[in-house]
Amino acid sequence: NVLYSVADAGHRLSAEQVQQLLDQLLQTSSDPQAISNSVWAVARMGRRPTGQQLQQLVDALTIDIYAAAPQNISNTLLAVAAMGEQLPAQQVHHIVDALVSKLQQAVPQDISNALWAVATMRQQLNPMQLLRMEQALASKSEEA
């Protein structure tokens, strides 16, 4: 993933280059990790996709969200929030539901990142989502 490699190396691409690479990704990949890594990379470079591109990327991720690793789910939420962007509440709940379904595989950082992102986007979790995430954090803290 070019975007991920560039961001990970601490470099930046122009806004036009980022948009071209995101368009190419949307045409060629539906892999949750590639999408998550790309959204994270764009945020890390201090860039923003167009509103439509961001929504297309998140939509592509949510198509196969239950196949995504917890880190990919939380990093996508984290990147969206870090860009100062918003997602529709229903979509946030769907994404968080996928993370909640994988809490046994998640590490505390995944859960914390998702909670921070949801709060930063000024979204609210339903009480059951919040309870399960709190319980998972408490349980993983006891294991450490």
C-alpha positions as CSV (number, residue, x, y, z in Angstrom):
1,N,0.0,0.0,0.0
2,V,1.7,3.1,-1.2
3,L,-0.2,5.5,1.1
4,Y,0.7,3.5,4.1
5,S,4.4,3.2,3.2
6,V,4.7,6.9,2.5
7,A,3.0,7.9,5.8
8,D,4.9,5.3,7.8
9,A,8.2,6.7,6.4
10,G,7.1,10.2,7.6
11,H,6.6,11.6,4.1
12,R,3.7,13.5,2.6
13,L,2.1,13.4,-0.7
14,S,0.2,16.2,-2.4
15,A,-3.6,16.4,-2.1
16,E,-3.9,15.4,-5.7
17,Q,-1.6,12.4,-5.3
18,V,-3.6,11.3,-2.3
19,Q,-6.9,11.6,-4.2
20,Q,-5.6,9.7,-7.1
21,L,-4.3,6.8,-4.9
22,L,-7.6,6.7,-3.0
23,D,-9.5,6.6,-6.3
24,Q,-7.3,3.7,-7.5
25,L,-7.8,1.9,-4.2
26,L,-11.6,2.2,-4.4
27,Q,-11.5,0.7,-7.9
28,T,-9.2,-2.2,-7.1
29,S,-9.6,-3.3,-3.5
30,S,-12.2,-4.1,-1.0
31,D,-9.7,-5.6,1.5
32,P,-10.5,-4.2,5.0
33,Q,-6.8,-3.9,5.9
34,A,-5.9,-2.0,2.8
35,I,-8.8,0.4,3.3
36,S,-8.0,0.9,7.0
37,N,-4.3,1.4,6.3
38,S,-5.1,4.0,3.6
39,V,-7.5,6.0,5.7
40,W,-5.0,6.0,8.6
41,A,-2.2,7.0,6.2
42,V,-4.1,9.9,4.9
43,A,-4.8,11.1,8.4
44,R,-1.2,10.7,9.4
45,M,0.0,12.8,6.5
46,G,-2.4,15.5,7.6
47,R,-4.4,15.2,4.5
48,R,-8.2,14.7,4.0
49,P,-9.9,12.8,1.3
50,T,-12.9,14.5,-0.2
51,G,-16.1,13.9,1.8
52,Q,-17.3,11.6,-0.9
53,Q,-14.1,9.6,-1.0
54,L,-14.1,9.2,2.7
55,Q,-17.6,8.0,2.7
56,Q,-16.9,5.6,-0.1
57,L,-13.9,4.2,1.8
58,V,-15.8,3.7,5.0
59,D,-18.7,2.2,3.0
60,A,-16.2,-0.2,1.3
61,L,-14.9,-1.2,4.8
62,T,-18.3,-1.8,6.2
63,I,-19.3,-4.1,3.4
64,D,-16.9,-6.7,4.9
65,I,-16.5,-5.2,8.4
66,Y,-16.9,-8.6,10.2
67,A,-13.9,-9.9,8.3
68,A,-11.8,-6.9,9.5
69,A,-9.3,-7.3,12.3
70,P,-10.1,-5.2,15.5
71,Q,-7.1,-3.0,14.8
72,N,-8.4,-2.2,11.3
73,I,-11.8,-1.3,12.7
74,S,-10.5,0.9,15.4
75,N,-7.8,2.6,13.3
76,T,-10.4,3.5,10.7
77,L,-12.5,5.2,13.4
78,L,-9.4,6.8,14.8
79,A,-8.3,8.2,11.5
80,V,-11.8,9.6,10.6
81,A,-11.9,11.3,14.0
82,A,-8.3,12.6,13.7
83,M,-9.2,14.2,10.4
84,G,-12.0,16.1,12.1
85,E,-14.6,14.2,10.0
86,Q,-18.0,12.8,11.0
87,L,-19.8,9.6,10.1
88,P,-23.5,9.0,10.3
89,A,-24.5,7.7,13.7
90,Q,-26.0,4.6,12.2
91,Q,-22.7,3.8,10.5
92,V,-20.7,4.4,13.6
93,H,-22.9,2.0,15.5
94,H,-22.5,-0.7,12.8
95,I,-18.7,-0.3,12.9
96,V,-18.6,-0.4,16.7
97,D,-20.9,-3.5,16.7
98,A,-18.3,-5.2,14.5
99,L,-15.6,-4.3,17.0
100,V,-17.7,-5.4,19.9
101,S,-18.2,-8.8,18.2
102,K,-14.4,-9.2,18.2
103,L,-13.5,-7.9,21.7
104,Q,-11.8,-11.2,22.6
105,Q,-9.3,-10.6,19.8
106,A,-8.9,-6.9,20.5
107,V,-6.1,-5.4,22.5
108,P,-6.8,-2.5,24.9
109,Q,-5.4,0.0,22.4
110,D,-8.0,-1.1,19.8
111,I,-10.8,-0.5,22.3
112,S,-9.3,2.8,23.6
113,N,-8.8,4.1,20.1
114,A,-12.4,3.4,19.2
115,L,-13.8,5.0,22.3
116,W,-11.6,8.1,21.7
117,A,-12.8,8.3,18.1
118,V,-16.5,7.9,19.0
119,A,-16.1,10.6,21.7
120,T,-14.2,12.9,19.3
121,M,-16.9,12.6,16.7
122,R,-19.4,13.4,19.4
123,Q,-21.3,10.2,18.8
124,Q,-22.9,8.1,21.5
125,L,-22.6,4.4,21.9
126,N,-25.7,2.4,22.9
127,P,-25.5,1.3,26.5
128,M,-24.8,-2.3,25.6
129,Q,-21.8,-1.4,23.3
130,L,-20.3,0.8,26.0
131,L,-20.8,-1.8,28.7
132,R,-19.2,-4.6,26.7
133,M,-16.2,-2.3,25.8
134,E,-15.8,-1.3,29.4
135,Q,-15.9,-4.9,30.6
136,A,-13.4,-5.9,27.9
137,L,-11.0,-3.2,29.0
138,A,-11.3,-4.2,32.7
139,S,-10.8,-7.9,31.9
140,K,-7.7,-7.2,29.7
141,S,-6.3,-4.9,32.5
142,E,-6.6,-7.8,35.0
143,E,-4.8,-10.1,32.6
144,A,-1.9,-7.7,32.2
